[in-house]
């Protein structure tokens, strides 16, 4: 089960990395989706150009933070999770859980369907990855 779960977590990490790279390379796409959901507008309609540039810069910053988190979780995955070390399971539970769940709750509140789908997919991969091997990490005591 650990290997199968590892595949799901690895796919989830790759998905999170690609998602964060999209946010970094094309922050306008994410910003426009959020603006459409929250204010029924888009970046091009914002008259204050400095405000529009700030939204793009903040979105890109979010993507960089997500990328660094994914890179750190790759280390956790290869150094601890594949060896069934409890600290690695807890790291995935907390770090990925906070990131994906907070994102999904936020996107649901905003009504941002594009980002909601991305976060929901991330949560599914994450949950399968941490719940499938739970007996390997926490075996029943005799």
C-alpha positions as CSV (number, residue, x, y, z in Angstrom):
1,X,0.0,0.0,0.0
2,X,2.9,2.4,0.7
3,X,4.1,2.2,-2.9
4,X,0.6,2.8,-4.3
5,X,0.1,5.7,-1.9
6,X,3.5,7.0,-2.8
7,X,2.4,7.1,-6.5
8,X,-0.7,9.2,-5.6
9,X,1.4,11.6,-3.4
10,X,4.0,11.9,-6.1
11,X,1.3,12.7,-8.7
12,X,-0.1,15.2,-6.2
13,X,3.3,16.8,-5.7
14,X,3.8,17.1,-9.5
15,X,0.3,18.5,-9.9
16,X,1.0,21.1,-7.1
17,X,4.3,22.0,-8.7
18,X,2.7,22.5,-12.2
19,X,-0.2,24.4,-10.6
20,X,2.3,26.7,-8.8
21,X,4.3,27.2,-12.0
22,X,1.2,28.3,-13.8
23,X,0.6,30.8,-11.1
24,X,4.2,32.1,-11.4
25,X,4.3,32.2,-15.2
26,X,0.8,33.3,-15.9
27,X,-0.5,35.1,-12.7
28,X,-3.0,37.0,-14.8
29,X,-4.9,33.7,-15.5
30,X,-5.4,33.0,-11.8
31,X,-6.0,36.7,-10.9
32,X,-8.6,37.0,-13.6
33,X,-10.4,33.9,-12.4
34,X,-10.5,35.2,-8.9
35,X,-11.6,38.7,-9.9
36,X,-14.4,37.2,-12.0
37,X,-15.6,35.2,-9.1
38,X,-15.3,37.9,-6.5
39,X,-16.1,41.1,-8.4
40,X,-17.4,40.0,-11.8
41,X,-14.5,41.9,-13.5
42,X,-11.1,41.2,-14.9
43,X,-7.7,42.8,-14.7
44,X,-8.2,44.8,-17.9
45,X,-11.2,46.6,-16.3
46,X,-9.3,47.8,-13.3
47,X,-8.6,51.5,-14.0
48,X,-5.9,51.9,-11.4
49,X,-3.0,50.2,-13.2
50,X,-0.8,50.1,-10.1
51,X,-3.6,48.2,-8.3
52,X,-3.8,45.7,-11.2
53,X,0.0,45.3,-11.2
54,X,-0.1,44.7,-7.4
55,X,-2.7,42.0,-7.8
56,X,-0.5,40.2,-10.4
57,X,2.6,40.6,-8.2
58,X,0.8,39.2,-5.2
59,X,-0.6,36.3,-7.2
60,X,2.9,35.5,-8.5
61,X,4.3,35.7,-4.9
62,X,1.6,33.1,-3.9
63,X,2.8,30.9,-6.7
64,X,6.5,31.1,-5.6
65,X,5.5,30.3,-2.0
66,X,3.5,27.3,-3.3
67,X,6.5,26.1,-5.4
68,X,8.9,26.3,-2.5
69,X,6.4,24.3,-0.3
70,X,6.2,21.7,-3.0
71,X,9.9,21.4,-3.3
72,X,10.2,21.0,0.5
73,X,7.5,18.3,0.3
74,X,9.5,16.4,-2.4
75,X,12.3,16.1,0.2
76,X,9.9,14.9,2.8
77,X,8.5,12.4,0.4
78,X,11.9,10.9,-0.7
79,X,13.6,11.1,2.7
80,X,10.8,10.0,5.0
81,X,7.5,9.0,3.5
82,X,8.8,6.2,1.3
83,X,10.5,4.8,4.4
84,X,7.2,4.9,6.4
85,X,8.6,7.4,8.9
86,X,5.8,8.9,11.0
87,X,7.2,12.5,10.9
88,X,6.8,12.4,7.1
89,X,3.2,11.3,7.3
90,X,2.5,14.1,9.8
91,X,4.3,16.6,7.6
92,X,2.0,15.7,4.6
93,X,-1.1,15.7,6.8
94,X,-0.3,19.2,8.1
95,X,1.4,21.0,5.3
96,X,-0.6,19.6,2.4
97,X,-3.8,19.6,4.4
98,X,-3.5,23.3,5.3
99,X,-2.5,24.3,1.8
100,X,-5.2,22.3,-0.1
101,X,-8.0,22.6,2.4
102,X,-7.6,26.3,3.0
103,X,-7.4,26.9,-0.8
104,X,-10.6,24.9,-1.4
105,X,-12.5,26.6,1.3
106,X,-11.4,30.0,0.0
107,X,-12.3,29.1,-3.6
108,X,-15.7,27.8,-2.6
109,X,-16.3,31.0,-0.6
110,X,-15.3,33.1,-3.6
111,X,-17.1,30.9,-6.2
112,X,-13.9,30.6,-8.2
113,X,-14.6,27.4,-10.2
114,X,-11.3,27.1,-12.0
115,X,-9.2,27.2,-8.8
116,X,-11.8,25.2,-6.9
117,X,-11.4,22.3,-9.3
118,X,-7.6,22.5,-8.9
119,X,-7.8,22.4,-5.2
120,X,-10.4,19.6,-5.1
121,X,-8.1,17.5,-7.3
122,X,-5.1,18.2,-5.0
123,X,-7.2,17.2,-2.0
124,X,-8.3,13.9,-3.6
125,X,-4.7,13.0,-4.5
126,X,-3.5,14.1,-1.0
127,X,-6.2,12.1,0.9
128,X,-5.6,8.9,-1.1
129,X,-1.8,9.3,-0.6
130,X,-2.0,9.7,3.2
131,X,-5.0,7.5,4.1
132,X,-4.1,4.4,2.0
133,X,-0.9,3.6,3.8
134,X,-2.0,4.6,7.3
135,X,-1.4,1.1,8.7
136,X,2.2,1.2,7.5
137,X,2.8,4.3,9.5
138,X,0.6,3.5,12.5
139,X,0.5,-0.3,13.0
140,X,-1.7,-1.8,15.7
141,X,0.3,-2.7,18.8
142,X,0.2,-6.4,19.8
